[in-house]
Structure formats: structure tokens, C-alpha cells
Amino acid sequence: MDKRVKFDFEIEFTNGGGIQGQDFRLDIEADSISEKKLADYSGS
């Protein structure tokens, strides 16, 4: 993979907990990625 995106994310759990990721890096195949597909990768 020679493409990489960098993003922040926050996931809230139904039990009241949560997790955040900052400057998370993800290798992708295309020149861009949709917000939906990015959300699928991050687990939200």
C-alpha cells in the first residue's frame, strides 16, 4: 500500500465508556476513502 490517511476518531459504547484515537493512520488502496468506509474501519 502506498496511500495513507490520517484521522482522529471517537467511539462511544452503550455502557457509557468510550475510546478515542488521534493521528490514527490507515493504509488505503485508492487515492481517497469515503467517510462511511473510514467509519467501518474504525469500528464506529
N, C-alpha and C positions, 0 to 999 in steps of 0.2 A: 504494500500500500504506500502510495506516495502523496496522498492527500490527508490532511489532518484538520479537524475543527477543535476549537477550544471554547468551552462554555461553562456557565455556572448553573446549578440546579438545586432545587429544594423539594423534598418529598415529605408529605405529612401522612402518618399512619392513622388508622381508625382508632387505635388505642390511645391516641394523644401524643405519641412520640413522633420523632421526625429525624431527618438526616439532610445535610447539605453537602454539596460538592462545589469547590471553587477552582477555577482554572483546570477543569477536567478536560482531558484530551482524548479524542476518539479518531481513529484512522477510518477513513471512508474511501469508497471506490470511485465515486463520481466527483465532479467539481463542486457540488453543493449537496445539501441534505435538507429535506423538509422538516418543519418543526414537529410534525406528527412522528416521523421516523426517528428523529432525535429523542423525543419523549419515550418512544418504545425502547430505545437503547438504554436510557437512564432509569427505566423502571417505573416511570410515573404513568 
